């Protein structure tokens, strides 16, 4: 790309951005949000509070749930869901947390994966 064509392309992008900016400046929603932000910042100054103080005041839950997330990560991987299959031909029931269960594998070899998956009765936590 030549330097001139690059310049012209950037000039066009600048015009497009300027048009978008002008459009946004006339938007009533933006005016309302800017007014809210200004009032909020003035209140924060008046009461000597930071944005973090305001967030913790309005939504205290994340601060209390953070230790749980850290302990779950330290504990390792989460437990798999218990899947319960029932063979309609024999009435036999298999409960497994993984796909490497001996009876389930033999069913899948004999009847096919899709058929055996259709025998899924329920899933538990």
Backbone atoms as SQL, in Angstrom:
CREATE TABLE atoms (id INTEGER PRIMARY KEY, chain TEXT, resi INTEGER, resn TEXT, atom TEXT, x REAL, y REAL, z REAL);
INSERT INTO atoms VALUES
  (1, 'A', 1, 'UNK', 'N', 0.854, -1.167, 0.000),
  (2, 'A', 1, 'UNK', 'CA', 0.000, 0.000, 0.000),
  (3, 'A', 1, 'UNK', 'C', 0.900, 1.231, 0.000),
  (4, 'A', 2, 'UNK', 'N', 0.575, 2.156, -0.858),
  (5, 'A', 2, 'UNK', 'CA', 1.392, 3.366, -0.948),
  (6, 'A', 2, 'UNK', 'C', 1.082, 4.282, 0.228),
  (7, 'A', 3, 'UNK', 'N', 1.976, 5.162, 0.474),
  (8, 'A', 3, 'UNK', 'CA', 1.832, 6.107, 1.571),
  (9, 'A', 3, 'UNK', 'C', 0.620, 7.012, 1.365),
  (10, 'A', 4, 'UNK', 'N', 0.392, 7.399, 0.124),
  (11, 'A', 4, 'UNK', 'CA', -0.748, 8.272, -0.186),
  (12, 'A', 4, 'UNK', 'C', -2.078, 7.564, 0.068),
  (13, 'A', 5, 'UNK', 'N', -2.196, 6.311, -0.385),
  (14, 'A', 5, 'UNK', 'CA', -3.451, 5.583, -0.178),
  (15, 'A', 5, 'UNK', 'C', -3.673, 5.308, 1.308),
  (16, 'A', 6, 'UNK', 'N', -2.592, 5.047, 2.045),
  (17, 'A', 6, 'UNK', 'CA', -2.710, 4.842, 3.489),
  (18, 'A', 6, 'UNK', 'C', -3.199, 6.125, 4.158),
  (19, 'A', 7, 'UNK', 'N', -2.660, 7.258, 3.737),
  (20, 'A', 7, 'UNK', 'CA', -3.075, 8.560, 4.267),
  (21, 'A', 7, 'UNK', 'C', -4.560, 8.816, 3.993),
  (22, 'A', 8, 'UNK', 'N', -4.980, 8.546, 2.763),
  (23, 'A', 8, 'UNK', 'CA', -6.378, 8.782, 2.385),
  (24, 'A', 8, 'UNK', 'C', -7.320, 7.867, 3.164),
  (25, 'A', 9, 'UNK', 'N', -6.892, 6.629, 3.374),
  (26, 'A', 9, 'UNK', 'CA', -7.711, 5.687, 4.128),
  (27, 'A', 9, 'UNK', 'C', -7.854, 6.155, 5.583),
  (28, 'A', 10, 'UNK', 'N', -6.745, 6.589, 6.174),
  (29, 'A', 10, 'UNK', 'CA', -6.806, 7.071, 7.557),
  (30, 'A', 10, 'UNK', 'C', -7.639, 8.355, 7.660),
  (31, 'A', 11, 'UNK', 'N', -7.554, 9.203, 6.662),
  (32, 'A', 11, 'UNK', 'CA', -8.342, 10.428, 6.646),
  (33, 'A', 11, 'UNK', 'C', -9.838, 10.104, 6.616),
  (34, 'A', 12, 'UNK', 'N', -10.207, 9.094, 5.827),
  (35, 'A', 12, 'UNK', 'CA', -11.607, 8.672, 5.751),
  (36, 'A', 12, 'UNK', 'C', -12.060, 8.091, 7.095),
  (37, 'A', 13, 'UNK', 'N', -11.196, 7.294, 7.727),
  (38, 'A', 13, 'UNK', 'CA', -11.531, 6.730, 9.034),
  (39, 'A', 13, 'UNK', 'C', -11.717, 7.841, 10.066),
  (40, 'A', 14, 'UNK', 'N', -10.871, 8.851, 9.995),
  (41, 'A', 14, 'UNK', 'CA', -10.985, 9.985, 10.904),
  (42, 'A', 14, 'UNK', 'C', -12.319, 10.712, 10.709),
  (43, 'A', 15, 'UNK', 'N', -12.731, 10.896, 9.472),
  (44, 'A', 15, 'UNK', 'CA', -14.020, 11.539, 9.187),
  (45, 'A', 15, 'UNK', 'C', -15.175, 10.706, 9.747),
  (46, 'A', 16, 'UNK', 'N', -15.085, 9.372, 9.559),
  (47, 'A', 16, 'UNK', 'CA', -16.129, 8.488, 10.072),
  (48, 'A', 16, 'UNK', 'C', -16.203, 8.554, 11.598),
  (49, 'A', 17, 'UNK', 'N', -15.030, 8.530, 12.242),
  (50, 'A', 17, 'UNK', 'CA', -15.001, 8.615, 13.701),
  (51, 'A', 17, 'UNK', 'C', -15.548, 9.947, 14.192),
  (52, 'A', 18, 'UNK', 'N', -15.216, 11.031, 13.487),
  (53, 'A', 18, 'UNK', 'CA', -15.711, 12.350, 13.873),
  (54, 'A', 18, 'UNK', 'C', -17.231, 12.409, 13.743),
  (55, 'A', 19, 'UNK', 'N', -17.769, 11.799, 12.694),
  (56, 'A', 19, 'UNK', 'CA', -19.226, 11.772, 12.503),
  (57, 'A', 19, 'UNK', 'C', -19.892, 10.983, 13.632),
  (58, 'A', 20, 'UNK', 'N', -19.296, 9.851, 13.996),
  (59, 'A', 20, 'UNK', 'CA', -19.841, 9.052, 15.102),
  (60, 'A', 20, 'UNK', 'C', -19.775, 9.819, 16.417),
  (61, 'A', 21, 'UNK', 'N', -18.679, 10.527, 16.641),
  (62, 'A', 21, 'UNK', 'CA', -18.523, 11.308, 17.861),
  (63, 'A', 21, 'UNK', 'C', -19.575, 12.418, 17.928),
  (64, 'A', 22, 'UNK', 'N', -19.786, 13.107, 16.820),
  (65, 'A', 22, 'UNK', 'CA', -20.803, 14.161, 16.781),
  (66, 'A', 22, 'UNK', 'C', -22.189, 13.600, 17.067),
  (67, 'A', 23, 'UNK', 'N', -22.467, 12.449, 16.512),
  (68, 'A', 23, 'UNK', 'CA', -23.764, 11.798, 16.718),
  (69, 'A', 23, 'UNK', 'C', -23.948, 11.439, 18.196),
  (70, 'A', 24, 'UNK', 'N', -22.880, 10.909, 18.809),
  (71, 'A', 24, 'UNK', 'CA', -22.957, 10.542, 20.220),
  (72, 'A', 24, 'UNK', 'C', -23.134, 11.769, 21.118),
  (73, 'A', 25, 'UNK', 'N', -22.469, 12.859, 20.798),
  (74, 'A', 25, 'UNK', 'CA', -22.556, 14.050, 21.630),
  (75, 'A', 25, 'UNK', 'C', -23.967, 14.619, 21.653),
  (76, 'A', 26, 'UNK', 'N', -24.755, 14.368, 20.645),
  (77, 'A', 26, 'UNK', 'CA', -26.128, 14.861, 20.594),
  (78, 'A', 26, 'UNK', 'C', -27.136, 13.861, 21.151),
  (79, 'A', 27, 'UNK', 'N', -26.669, 12.698, 21.597),
  (80, 'A', 27, 'UNK', 'CA', -27.552, 11.660, 22.120),
  (81, 'A', 27, 'UNK', 'C', -27.966, 12.005, 23.557),
  (82, 'A', 28, 'UNK', 'N', -29.257, 12.001, 23.811),
  (83, 'A', 28, 'UNK', 'CA', -29.770, 12.348, 25.135),
  (84, 'A', 28, 'UNK', 'C', -29.351, 11.326, 26.189),
  (85, 'A', 29, 'UNK', 'N', -29.240, 10.064, 25.801),
  (86, 'A', 29, 'UNK', 'CA', -28.822, 9.043, 26.763),
  (87, 'A', 29, 'UNK', 'C', -27.399, 9.308, 27.247),
  (88, 'A', 30, 'UNK', 'N', -26.523, 9.695, 26.332),
  (89, 'A', 30, 'UNK', 'CA', -25.150, 10.006, 26.713),
  (90, 'A', 30, 'UNK', 'C', -25.127, 11.216, 27.640),
  (91, 'A', 31, 'UNK', 'N', -25.914, 12.224, 27.328),
  (92, 'A', 31, 'UNK', 'CA', -25.969, 13.410, 28.176),
  (93, 'A', 31, 'UNK', 'C', -26.407, 13.035, 29.593),
  (94, 'A', 32, 'UNK', 'N', -27.397, 12.157, 29.674),
  (95, 'A', 32, 'UNK', 'CA', -27.900, 11.718, 30.972),
  (96, 'A', 32, 'UNK', 'C', -26.819, 10.950, 31.736),
  (97, 'A', 33, 'UNK', 'N', -26.109, 10.080, 31.058),
  (98, 'A', 33, 'UNK', 'CA', -25.057, 9.300, 31.711),
  (99, 'A', 33, 'UNK', 'C', -23.902, 10.185, 32.155),
  (100, 'A', 34, 'UNK', 'N', -23.541, 11.169, 31.343),
  (101, 'A', 34, 'UNK', 'CA', -22.473, 12.089, 31.731),
  (102, 'A', 34, 'UNK', 'C', -22.878, 12.922, 32.947),
  (103, 'A', 35, 'UNK', 'N', -24.130, 13.329, 32.982),
  (104, 'A', 35, 'UNK', 'CA', -24.632, 14.091, 34.130),
  (105, 'A', 35, 'UNK', 'C', -24.599, 13.227, 35.391),
  (106, 'A', 36, 'UNK', 'N', -25.025, 11.974, 35.275),
  (107, 'A', 36, 'UNK', 'CA', -24.996, 11.044, 36.408),
  (108, 'A', 36, 'UNK', 'C', -23.567, 10.862, 36.907),
  (109, 'A', 37, 'UNK', 'N', -22.630, 10.665, 35.975),
  (110, 'A', 37, 'UNK', 'CA', -21.228, 10.451, 36.339),
  (111, 'A', 37, 'UNK', 'C', -20.674, 11.669, 37.074),
  (112, 'A', 38, 'UNK', 'N', -20.981, 12.845, 36.588),
  (113, 'A', 38, 'UNK', 'CA', -20.497, 14.070, 37.231),
  (114, 'A', 38, 'UNK', 'C', -21.053, 14.206, 38.647),
  (115, 'A', 39, 'UNK', 'N', -22.354, 13.937, 38.808),
  (116, 'A', 39, 'UNK', 'CA', -22.969, 14.029, 40.133),
  (117, 'A', 39, 'UNK', 'C', -22.392, 12.977, 41.079),
  (118, 'A', 40, 'UNK', 'N', -22.169, 11.779, 40.556),
  (119, 'A', 40, 'UNK', 'CA', -21.604, 10.709, 41.377),
  (120, 'A', 40, 'UNK', 'C', -20.191, 11.055, 41.819),
  (121, 'A', 41, 'UNK', 'N', -19.385, 11.573, 40.907),
  (122, 'A', 41, 'UNK', 'CA', -18.014, 11.951, 41.258),
  (123, 'A', 41, 'UNK', 'C', -18.009, 13.077, 42.290),
  (124, 'A', 42, 'UNK', 'N', -18.940, 14.013, 42.171),
  (125, 'A', 42, 'UNK', 'CA', -18.991, 15.104, 43.143),
  (126, 'A', 42, 'UNK', 'C', -19.396, 14.569, 44.522),
  (127, 'A', 43, 'UNK', 'N', -20.333, 13.632, 44.562),
  (128, 'A', 43, 'UNK', 'CA', -20.719, 13.007, 45.837),
  (129, 'A', 43, 'UNK', 'C', -19.548, 12.238, 46.441),
  (130, 'A', 44, 'UNK', 'N', -18.819, 11.509, 45.589),
  (131, 'A', 44, 'UNK', 'CA', -17.671, 10.747, 46.077),
  (132, 'A', 44, 'UNK', 'C', -16.630, 11.690, 46.692),
  (133, 'A', 45, 'UNK', 'N', -16.410, 12.837, 46.051),
  (134, 'A', 45, 'UNK', 'CA', -15.467, 13.828, 46.589),
  (135, 'A', 45, 'UNK', 'C', -15.978, 14.394, 47.907),
  (136, 'A', 46, 'UNK', 'N', -17.263, 14.700, 47.930),
  (137, 'A', 46, 'UNK', 'CA', -17.861, 15.309, 49.125),
  (138, 'A', 46, 'UNK', 'C', -17.716, 14.399, 50.342),
  (139, 'A', 47, 'UNK', 'N', -17.884, 13.081, 50.141),
  (140, 'A', 47, 'UNK', 'CA', -17.813, 12.139, 51.251),
  (141, 'A', 47, 'UNK', 'C', -16.470, 11.406, 51.316),
  (142, 'A', 48, 'UNK', 'N', -15.517, 11.827, 50.490),
  (143, 'A', 48, 'UNK', 'CA', -14.167, 11.267, 50.469),
  (144, 'A', 48, 'UNK', 'C', -14.200, 9.743, 50.292),
  (145, 'A', 49, 'UNK', 'N', -14.881, 9.287, 49.253),
  (146, 'A', 49, 'UNK', 'CA', -14.993, 7.862, 48.951),
  (147, 'A', 49, 'UNK', 'C', -14.405, 7.584, 47.572),
  (148, 'A', 50, 'UNK', 'N', -13.851, 6.374, 47.427),
  (149, 'A', 50, 'UNK', 'CA', -13.300, 5.964, 46.131),
  (150, 'A', 50, 'UNK', 'C', -14.338, 5.126, 45.392),
  (151, 'A', 51, 'UNK', 'N', -14.045, 4.812, 44.136),
  (152, 'A', 51, 'UNK', 'CA', -14.956, 3.972, 43.348),
  (153, 'A', 51, 'UNK', 'C', -15.074, 2.588, 43.980),
  (154, 'A', 52, 'UNK', 'N', -13.974, 2.075, 44.486),
  (155, 'A', 52, 'UNK', 'CA', -14.001, 0.754, 45.142),
  (156, 'A', 52, 'UNK', 'C', -14.890, 0.781, 46.380),
  (157, 'A', 53, 'UNK', 'N', -14.852, 1.895, 47.146),
  (158, 'A', 53, 'UNK', 'CA', -15.717, 2.020, 48.320),
  (159, 'A', 53, 'UNK', 'C', -17.186, 1.970, 47.916),
  (160, 'A', 54, 'UNK', 'N', -17.523, 2.672, 46.846),
  (161, 'A', 54, 'UNK', 'CA', -18.911, 2.719, 46.378),
  (162, 'A', 54, 'UNK', 'C', -19.350, 1.338, 45.905),
  (163, 'A', 55, 'UNK', 'N', -18.487, 0.660, 45.164),
  (164, 'A', 55, 'UNK', 'CA', -18.831, -0.679, 44.663),
  (165, 'A', 55, 'UNK', 'C', -19.035, -1.645, 45.821),
  (166, 'A', 56, 'UNK', 'N', -18.150, -1.631, 46.800),
  (167, 'A', 56, 'UNK', 'CA', -18.299, -2.544, 47.936),
  (168, 'A', 56, 'UNK', 'C', -19.532, -2.209, 48.767),
  (169, 'A', 57, 'UNK', 'N', -19.890, -0.932, 48.799),
  (170, 'A', 57, 'UNK', 'CA', -21.083, -0.520, 49.528),
  (171, 'A', 57, 'UNK', 'C', -22.348, -0.996, 48.825),
  (172, 'A', 58, 'UNK', 'N', -22.378, -0.883, 47.509),
  (173, 'A', 58, 'UNK', 'CA', -23.575, -1.238, 46.754),
  (174, 'A', 58, 'UNK', 'C', -23.713, -2.737, 46.507),
  (175, 'A', 59, 'UNK', 'N', -22.594, -3.441, 46.383),
  (176, 'A', 59, 'UNK', 'CA', -22.643, -4.881, 46.082),
  (177, 'A', 59, 'UNK', 'C', -21.643, -5.631, 46.949),
  (178, 'A', 60, 'UNK', 'N', -21.987, -5.926, 48.198),
  (179, 'A', 60, 'UNK', 'CA', -21.026, -6.576, 49.093),
  (180, 'A', 60, 'UNK', 'C', -20.823, -8.067, 48.808),
  (181, 'A', 61, 'UNK', 'N', -21.672, -8.688, 47.998),
  (182, 'A', 61, 'UNK', 'CA', -21.580, -10.138, 47.755),
  (183, 'A', 61, 'UNK', 'C', -20.255, -10.604, 47.156),
  (184, 'A', 62, 'UNK', 'N', -19.712, -9.936, 46.135),
  (185, 'A', 62, 'UNK', 'CA', -18.461, -10.433, 45.562),
  (186, 'A', 62, 'UNK', 'C', -17.327, -10.554, 46.574),
  (187, 'A', 63, 'UNK', 'N', -17.270, -9.664, 47.549),
  (188, 'A', 63, 'UNK', 'CA', -16.211, -9.731, 48.552),
  (189, 'A', 63, 'UNK', 'C', -16.364, -10.975, 49.418),
  (190, 'A', 64, 'UNK', 'N', -17.604, -11.398, 49.718),
  (191, 'A', 64, 'UNK', 'CA', -17.802, -12.574, 50.557),
  (192, 'A', 64, 'UNK', 'C', -17.663, -13.860, 49.769),
  (193, 'A', 65, 'UNK', 'N', -17.905, -13.840, 48.454),
  (194, 'A', 65, 'UNK', 'CA', -17.807, -15.070, 47.670),
  (195, 'A', 65, 'UNK', 'C', -16.401, -15.324, 47.156),
  (196, 'A', 66, 'UNK', 'N', -15.504, -14.339, 47.230),
  (197, 'A', 66, 'UNK', 'CA', -14.142, -14.506, 46.733),
  (198, 'A', 66, 'UNK', 'C', -13.384, -15.613, 47.459),
  (199, 'A', 67, 'UNK', 'N', -13.460, -15.738, 48.803),
  (200, 'A', 67, 'UNK', 'CA', -12.731, -16.822, 49.456),
  (201, 'A', 67, 'UNK', 'C', -13.217, -18.203, 49.029),
  (202, 'A', 68, 'UNK', 'N', -14.505, -18.332, 48.729),
  (203, 'A', 68, 'UNK', 'CA', -15.020, -19.622, 48.271),
  (204, 'A', 68, 'UNK', 'C', -14.364, -20.037, 46.963),
  (205, 'A', 69, 'UNK', 'N', -14.250, -19.090, 46.044),
  (206, 'A', 69, 'UNK', 'CA', -13.647, -19.383, 44.749),
  (207, 'A', 69, 'UNK', 'C', -12.198, -19.800, 44.919),
  (208, 'A', 70, 'UNK', 'N', -11.479, -19.164, 45.832),
  (209, 'A', 70, 'UNK', 'CA', -10.077, -19.496, 46.051),
  (210, 'A', 70, 'UNK', 'C', -9.951, -20.890, 46.651),
  (211, 'A', 71, 'UNK', 'N', -10.836, -21.237, 47.587),
  (212, 'A', 71, 'UNK', 'CA', -10.754, -22.555, 48.206),
  (213, 'A', 71, 'UNK', 'C', -11.139, -23.656, 47.228),
  (214, 'A', 72, 'UNK', 'N', -12.085, -23.383, 46.317),
  (215, 'A', 72, 'UNK', 'CA', -12.474, -24.386, 45.320),
  (216, 'A', 72, 'UNK', 'C', -11.333, -24.646, 44.353),
  (217, 'A', 73, 'UNK', 'N', -10.619, -23.582, 43.999),
  (218, 'A', 73, 'UNK', 'CA', -9.496, -23.739, 43.079),
  (219, 'A', 73, 'UNK', 'C', -8.370, -24.511, 43.747),
  (220, 'A', 74, 'UNK', 'N', -8.165, -24.289, 45.033),
  (221, 'A', 74, 'UNK', 'CA', -7.096, -24.986, 45.750),
  (222, 'A', 74, 'UNK', 'C', -7.455, -26.457, 45.966),
  (223, 'A', 75, 'UNK', 'N', -8.753, -26.761, 46.039),
  (224, 'A', 75, 'UNK', 'CA', -9.205, -28.122, 46.300),
  (225, 'A', 75, 'UNK', 'C', -9.081, -29.027, 45.093),
  (226, 'A', 76, 'UNK', 'N', -8.857, -28.492, 43.926),
  (227, 'A', 76, 'UNK', 'CA', -8.720, -29.298, 42.727),
  (228, 'A', 76, 'UNK', 'C', -9.937, -29.202, 41.845),
  (229, 'A', 77, 'UNK', 'N', -10.120, -30.231, 41.088),
  (230, 'A', 77, 'UNK', 'CA', -11.171, -30.254, 40.083),
  (231, 'A', 77, 'UNK', 'C', -12.524, -30.564, 40.691),
  (232, 'A', 78, 'UNK', 'N', -13.588, -30.040, 40.097),
  (233, 'A', 78, 'UNK', 'CA', -14.924, -30.280, 40.637),
  (234, 'A', 78, 'UNK', 'C', -15.371, -31.713, 40.330),
  (235, 'A', 79, 'UNK', 'N', -16.322, -32.162, 41.123),
  (236, 'A', 79, 'UNK', 'CA', -16.825, -33.521, 41.000),
  (237, 'A', 79, 'UNK', 'C', -17.693, -33.654, 39.751),
  (238, 'A', 80, 'UNK', 'N', -17.550, -34.754, 39.042),
  (239, 'A', 80, 'UNK', 'CA', -18.382, -34.989, 37.851),
  (240, 'A', 80, 'UNK', 'C', -19.808, -35.335, 38.260),
  (241, 'A', 81, 'UNK', 'N', -20.737, -35.110, 37.335),
  (242, 'A', 81, 'UNK', 'CA', -22.139, -35.409, 37.594),
  (243, 'A', 81, 'UNK', 'C', -22.375, -36.915, 37.498),
  (244, 'A', 82, 'UNK', 'N', -23.272, -37.405, 38.348),
  (245, 'A', 82, 'UNK', 'CA', -23.627, -38.814, 38.339),
  (246, 'A', 82, 'UNK', 'C', -24.659, -39.052, 37.246),
  (247, 'A', 83, 'UNK', 'N', -24.354, -39.963, 36.327),
  (248, 'A', 83, 'UNK', 'CA', -25.288, -40.313, 35.256),
  (249, 'A', 83, 'UNK', 'C', -25.825, -41.712, 35.529),
  (250, 'A', 84, 'UNK', 'N', -27.123, -41.835, 35.365),
  (251, 'A', 84, 'UNK', 'CA', -27.773, -43.117, 35.621),
  (252, 'A', 84, 'UNK', 'C', -28.407, -43.595, 34.324),
  (253, 'A', 85, 'UNK', 'N', -27.983, -44.797, 33.880),
  (254, 'A', 85, 'UNK', 'CA', -28.476, -45.407, 32.650),
  (255, 'A', 85, 'UNK', 'C', -29.266, -46.658, 33.023),
  (256, 'A', 86, 'UNK', 'N', -30.323, -46.943, 32.223),
  (257, 'A', 86, 'UNK', 'CA', -31.091, -48.176, 32.435),
  (258, 'A', 86, 'UNK', 'C', -31.262, -48.864, 31.091),
  (259, 'A', 87, 'UNK', 'N', -30.779, -50.092, 31.015),
  (260, 'A', 87, 'UNK', 'CA', -30.887, -50.897, 29.800),
  (261, 'A', 87, 'UNK', 'C', -32.321, -51.405, 29.689),
  (262, 'A', 88, 'UNK', 'N', -33.065, -50.994, 28.655),
  (263, 'A', 88, 'UNK', 'CA', -34.462, -51.418, 28.534),
  (264, 'A', 88, 'UNK', 'C', -34.603, -52.901, 28.202),
  (265, 'A', 89, 'UNK', 'N', -33.550, -53.502, 27.660),
  (266, 'A', 89, 'UNK', 'CA', -33.612, -54.922, 27.304),
  (267, 'A', 89, 'UNK', 'C', -33.488, -55.820, 28.531),
  (268, 'A', 90, 'UNK', 'N', -32.597, -55.465, 29.463),
  (269, 'A', 90, 'UNK', 'CA', -32.346, -56.324, 30.625),
  (270, 'A', 90, 'UNK', 'C', -32.856, -55.722, 31.920),
  (271, 'A', 91, 'UNK', 'N', -33.137, -54.416, 31.919),
  (272, 'A', 91, 'UNK', 'CA', -33.580, -53.747, 33.141),
  (273, 'A', 91, 'UNK', 'C', -32.417, -53.394, 34.065),
  (274, 'A', 92, 'UNK', 'N', -31.200, -53.688, 33.640),
  (275, 'A', 92, 'UNK', 'CA', -30.018, -53.413, 34.450),
  (276, 'A', 92, 'UNK', 'C', -29.762, -51.903, 34.522),
  (277, 'A', 93, 'UNK', 'N', -29.369, -51.417, 35.701),
  (278, 'A', 93, 'UNK', 'CA', -29.112, -50.004, 35.927),
  (279, 'A', 93, 'UNK', 'C', -27.624, -49.804, 36.206),
  (280, 'A', 94, 'UNK', 'N', -27.050, -48.776, 35.584),
  (281, 'A', 94, 'UNK', 'CA', -25.643, -48.435, 35.801),
  (282, 'A', 94, 'UNK', 'C', -25.570, -46.981, 36.232),
  (283, 'A', 95, 'UNK', 'N', -24.854, -46.733, 37.343),
  (284, 'A', 95, 'UNK', 'CA', -24.603, -45.384, 37.819),
  (285, 'A', 95, 'UNK', 'C', -23.110, -45.117, 37.674),
  (286, 'A', 96, 'UNK', 'N', -22.756, -44.014, 36.995),
  (287, 'A', 96, 'UNK', 'CA', -21.351, -43.721, 36.760),
  (288, 'A', 96, 'UNK', 'C', -21.094, -42.225, 36.742),
  (289, 'A', 97, 'UNK', 'N', -19.873, -41.855, 37.102),
  (290, 'A', 97, 'UNK', 'CA', -19.449, -40.456, 37.037),
  (291, 'A', 97, 'UNK', 'C', -18.491, -40.247, 35.866),
  (292, 'A', 98, 'UNK', 'N', -18.193, -41.283, 35.126),
  (293, 'A', 98, 'UNK', 'CA', -17.295, -41.177, 33.983),
  (294, 'A', 98, 'UNK', 'C', -17.704, -42.163, 32.917),
  (295, 'A', 99, 'UNK', 'N', -17.131, -42.056, 31.748),
  (296, 'A', 99, 'UNK', 'CA', -17.503, -42.938, 30.645),
  (297, 'A', 99, 'UNK', 'C', -16.695, -44.219, 30.591),
  (298, 'A', 100, 'UNK', 'N', -15.844, -44.466, 31.571),
  (299, 'A', 100, 'UNK', 'CA', -14.954, -45.618, 31.532),
  (300, 'A', 100, 'UNK', 'C', -15.485, -46.777, 32.379),
  (301, 'A', 101, 'UNK', 'N', -16.785, -46.815, 32.615),
  (302, 'A', 101, 'UNK', 'CA', -17.389, -47.879, 33.416),
  (303, 'A', 101, 'UNK', 'C', -17.511, -49.139, 32.567),
  (304, 'A', 102, 'UNK', 'N', -17.161, -50.303, 33.131),
  (305, 'A', 102, 'UNK', 'CA', -17.055, -51.550, 32.371),
  (306, 'A', 102, 'UNK', 'C', -18.365, -51.941, 31.686),
  (307, 'A', 103, 'UNK', 'N', -19.465, -51.965, 32.423),
  (308, 'A', 103, 'UNK', 'CA', -20.750, -52.371, 31.853),
  (309, 'A', 103, 'UNK', 'C', -21.200, -51.379, 30.783),
  (310, 'A', 104, 'UNK', 'N', -21.022, -50.101, 31.056),
  (311, 'A', 104, 'UNK', 'CA', -21.414, -49.067, 30.102),
  (312, 'A', 104, 'UNK', 'C', -20.624, -49.197, 28.805),
  (313, 'A', 105, 'UNK', 'N', -19.337, -49.482, 28.927),
  (314, 'A', 105, 'UNK', 'CA', -18.505, -49.659, 27.737),
  (315, 'A', 105, 'UNK', 'C', -18.963, -50.868, 26.920),
  (316, 'A', 106, 'UNK', 'N', -19.319, -51.945, 27.603),
  (317, 'A', 106, 'UNK', 'CA', -19.771, -53.135, 26.875),
  (318, 'A', 106, 'UNK', 'C', -21.100, -52.874, 26.169),
  (319, 'A', 107, 'UNK', 'N', -21.996, -52.113, 26.819),
  (320, 'A', 107, 'UNK', 'CA', -23.253, -51.750, 26.176),
  (321, 'A', 107, 'UNK', 'C', -22.991, -50.923, 24.922),
  (322, 'A', 108, 'UNK', 'N', -22.067, -49.955, 25.026),
  (323, 'A', 108, 'UNK', 'CA', -21.770, -49.083, 23.889),
  (324, 'A', 108, 'UNK', 'C', -21.174, -49.866, 22.732),
  (325, 'A', 109, 'UNK', 'N', -20.368, -50.890, 23.039),
  (326, 'A', 109, 'UNK', 'CA', -19.818, -51.741, 21.972),
  (327, 'A', 109, 'UNK', 'C', -20.920, -52.561, 21.311),
  (328, 'A', 110, 'UNK', 'N', -21.853, -53.053, 22.114),
  (329, 'A', 110, 'UNK', 'CA', -22.908, -53.923, 21.604),
  (330, 'A', 110, 'UNK', 'C', -24.018, -53.149, 20.886),
  (331, 'A', 111, 'UNK', 'N', -24.490, -52.032, 21.489),
  (332, 'A', 111, 'UNK', 'CA', -25.649, -51.320, 20.959),
  (333, 'A', 111, 'UNK', 'C', -25.313, -49.999, 20.250),
  (334, 'A', 112, 'UNK', 'N', -24.113, -49.489, 20.472),
  (335, 'A', 112, 'UNK', 'CA', -23.728, -48.205, 19.873),
  (336, 'A', 112, 'UNK', 'C', -23.883, -47.063, 20.867),
  (337, 'A', 113, 'UNK', 'N', -23.038, -46.069, 20.711),
  (338, 'A', 113, 'UNK', 'CA', -22.987, -44.950, 21.655),
  (339, 'A', 113, 'UNK', 'C', -24.310, -44.178, 21.708),
  (340, 'A', 114, 'UNK', 'N', -24.898, -43.865, 20.563),
  (341, 'A', 114, 'UNK', 'CA', -26.132, -43.074, 20.532),
  (342, 'A', 114, 'UNK', 'C', -27.283, -43.802, 21.214),
  (343, 'A', 115, 'UNK', 'N', -27.383, -45.089, 20.986),
  (344, 'A', 115, 'UNK', 'CA', -28.456, -45.877, 21.600),
  (345, 'A', 115, 'UNK', 'C', -28.314, -45.894, 23.111),
  (346, 'A', 116, 'UNK', 'N', -27.092, -46.132, 23.580),
  (347, 'A', 116, 'UNK', 'CA', -26.861, -46.185, 25.028),
  (348, 'A', 116, 'UNK', 'C', -27.102, -44.813, 25.660),
  (349, 'A', 117, 'UNK', 'N', -26.698, -43.738, 24.995),
  (350, 'A', 117, 'UNK', 'CA', -26.941, -42.404, 25.535),
  (351, 'A', 117, 'UNK', 'C', -28.445, -42.104, 25.620),
  (352, 'A', 118, 'UNK', 'N', -29.244, -42.726, 24.764),
  (353, 'A', 118, 'UNK', 'CA', -30.692, -42.522, 24.838),
  (354, 'A', 118, 'UNK', 'C', -31.282, -43.236, 26.057),
  (355, 'A', 119, 'UNK', 'N', -30.532, -44.135, 26.674),
  (356, 'A', 119, 'UNK', 'CA', -30.980, -44.839, 27.872),
  (357, 'A', 119, 'UNK', 'C', -30.717, -44.049, 29.144),
  (358, 'A', 120, 'UNK', 'N', -30.157, -42.862, 29.025),
  (359, 'A', 120, 'UNK', 'CA', -29.863, -42.037, 30.186),
  (360, 'A', 120, 'UNK', 'C', -31.173, -41.683, 30.883),
  (361, 'A', 121, 'UNK', 'N', -31.283, -42.086, 32.159),
  (362, 'A', 121, 'UNK', 'CA', -32.497, -41.879, 32.932),
  (363, 'A', 121, 'UNK', 'C', -32.472, -40.505, 33.568),
  (364, 'A', 122, 'UNK', 'N', -31.366, -40.163, 34.264),
  (365, 'A', 122, 'UNK', 'CA', -31.252, -38.849, 34.905),
  (366, 'A', 122, 'UNK', 'C', -29.780, -38.547, 35.210),
  (367, 'A', 123, 'UNK', 'N', -29.563, -37.263, 35.494),
  (368, 'A', 123, 'UNK', 'CA', -28.234, -36.781, 35.853),
  (369, 'A', 123, 'UNK', 'C', -28.352, -36.095, 37.190),
  (370, 'A', 124, 'UNK', 'N', -27.468, -36.434, 38.136),
  (371, 'A', 124, 'UNK', 'CA', -27.485, -35.831, 39.475),
  (372, 'A', 124, 'UNK', 'C', -26.158, -35.138, 39.723),
  (373, 'A', 125, 'UNK', 'N', -26.181, -34.157, 40.616),
  (374, 'A', 125, 'UNK', 'CA', -24.957, -33.440, 40.975),
  (375, 'A', 125, 'UNK', 'C', -24.026, -34.307, 41.765);
